[in-house]
Structures are given as structure tokens and as C-alpha cells.
Amino acid sequence: MDNIDDLPKKIRAIYLEIIGSMNAQLPILAAIGLRALIEAVCKERGITAPNLEKLIDGLATNGILSQAQASIL
């Protein structure tokens, strides 16, 4: 990812841990990290919802993710 230094500190740290988990072939840890990343981005952007699916929908509604990206997640 380009411009990783532009990310908020907490989001950057989670992102780097996800990359490390994927490189170490630890898919469960990577998936847990991905959820933490989604929740951190939502918190940063003020998106609240009762569950992960609704948080992802909120990211798409606010234009942070495309609808296709949200569908993949």
C-alpha cells in the first residue's frame, strides 16, 4: 500500500500486523486482524452499527468502500 505513513497510527499498526500474519501464512490471525481493521476504520470515521455486516455496509454507504468491495468482505 502506498502512503502507509498517512494512515492514523492505530490503523497503520493493525494493517502492518495483518500483512505480517498473511506473510507468515497465519490466515486466522489475518482474519481477526481484518475485523479489527474494519472496526478501527469505522470508529475513525464515526460509523456505528450493531454488527460487522452493518459496519461494512456503513463503509460502503459513506463511500469508503465500493459496493463490490463491501460484498467481498
Contacts in CASP RR format, 6 or more apart in sequence:
PFRMAT RR
TARGET T0000
AUTHOR 0000-0000-0000
METHOD contacts of the structure
MODEL  1
MDNIDDLPKKIRAIYLEIIGSMNAQLPILAAIGLRALIEAVCKERGITAP
NLEKLIDGLATNGILSQAQASIL
1 15 0 8 1.000
4 12 0 8 1.000
4 15 0 8 1.000
4 16 0 8 1.000
5 12 0 8 1.000
7 15 0 8 1.000
8 44 0 8 1.000
10 40 0 8 1.000
11 37 0 8 1.000
11 40 0 8 1.000
11 41 0 8 1.000
11 44 0 8 1.000
14 33 0 8 1.000
14 36 0 8 1.000
14 37 0 8 1.000
14 40 0 8 1.000
15 37 0 8 1.000
17 33 0 8 1.000
18 30 0 8 1.000
18 33 0 8 1.000
18 34 0 8 1.000
18 37 0 8 1.000
20 26 0 8 1.000
20 30 0 8 1.000
21 27 0 8 1.000
21 29 0 8 1.000
21 30 0 8 1.000
21 33 0 8 1.000
22 30 0 8 1.000
34 73 0 8 1.000
35 52 0 8 1.000
38 52 0 8 1.000
38 55 0 8 1.000
38 56 0 8 1.000
38 59 0 8 1.000
38 73 0 8 1.000
39 52 0 8 1.000
39 55 0 8 1.000
41 47 0 8 1.000
41 59 0 8 1.000
41 64 0 8 1.000
42 48 0 8 1.000
42 49 0 8 1.000
42 55 0 8 1.000
42 58 0 8 1.000
42 59 0 8 1.000
45 59 0 8 1.000
45 62 0 8 1.000
45 64 0 8 1.000
47 55 0 8 1.000
47 58 0 8 1.000
47 59 0 8 1.000
47 62 0 8 1.000
49 55 0 8 1.000
49 57 0 8 1.000
49 58 0 8 1.000
56 65 0 8 1.000
56 70 0 8 1.000
56 73 0 8 1.000
57 70 0 8 1.000
58 64 0 8 1.000
59 65 0 8 1.000
59 70 0 8 1.000
60 66 0 8 1.000
60 67 0 8 1.000
60 69 0 8 1.000
60 70 0 8 1.000
65 73 0 8 1.000
END
